[in-house]
Amino acid sequence: MARWRLTFRTASIVVAITIVAGCTTTDPYTREDKVSNTAKGAGIGAVAGAVVGIATGDSAKERRNRALIGAGVGALSGGAIGNYMDRQEAELRRRLEGTGVSVTRHDDDITLNMPGNVTFATDSAQLDSQFYDVLGSVALVLEEYQKTIIEVAGHTDSRGSASYNQTLSTKRAESVADYLDGQGIMDKRMVVRGYGEQYPIASNDTPDGREQNRRVELTLTPVTQD
């Protein structure tokens, strides 16, 4: 496959900002908008997924932009960017309501948080077959809104060795990316990253916190003019 794969060694940009305004998420169970736990967690992280990954504006994003524009996907500019992402966000929220997958919006980036307890068995990188329909719904939206770059990022809790967690997070991200690829999502749109235990969104000192940290995030960012 032609998609990019980056590990934490090649994508080690660390963002240490505390941002609360403009970062909301839909609780997958109550279906209410709220400030994300990530935004509230002092010392845990600034903003979910997007800050760590493709929102950093690294050279990988520029390469993806050029590749997609060259492939005829086209680019967004001006007010069309926000409108495009607004419509995509609304469709994702509609399809993912009640599934356990939360939708977070930060500026023009959208992050889907897929908890490990609904995507994978413990210590496994094989997708739970019960999650296929949910991920298939995501693929339908991604296919409709093709002018987006997709970061598929795997995260773990801190139990086990750092090297084991790094490998597991990468394999899980690759499993999600492979499924999307099988649903017709263009390889050039996807970047697969394994972050291991580096970016917790909750405390690893409690079972609940560790469960939140075991996740795969899809962060969607618009294809724009250079």
Secondary structure as UniProt FT lines:
FT   STRAND          4..7
FT   TURN            8..10
FT   TURN            21..22
FT   STRAND          23..26
FT   TURN            28..30
FT   STRAND          33..35
FT   HELIX           37..40
FT   TURN            42..44
FT   TURN            49..53
FT   HELIX           54..56
FT   HELIX           59..70
FT   TURN            71..72
FT   HELIX           79..96
FT   TURN            97..98
FT   STRAND          102..106
FT   TURN            107..108
FT   STRAND          109..115
FT   HELIX           116..119
FT   TURN            122..123
FT   HELIX           129..131
FT   HELIX           132..144
FT   STRAND          148..155
FT   HELIX           162..182
FT   TURN            183..184
FT   HELIX           187..189
FT   STRAND          190..194
FT   TURN            196..197
FT   TURN            204..205
FT   HELIX           207..213
FT   STRAND          215..222
//
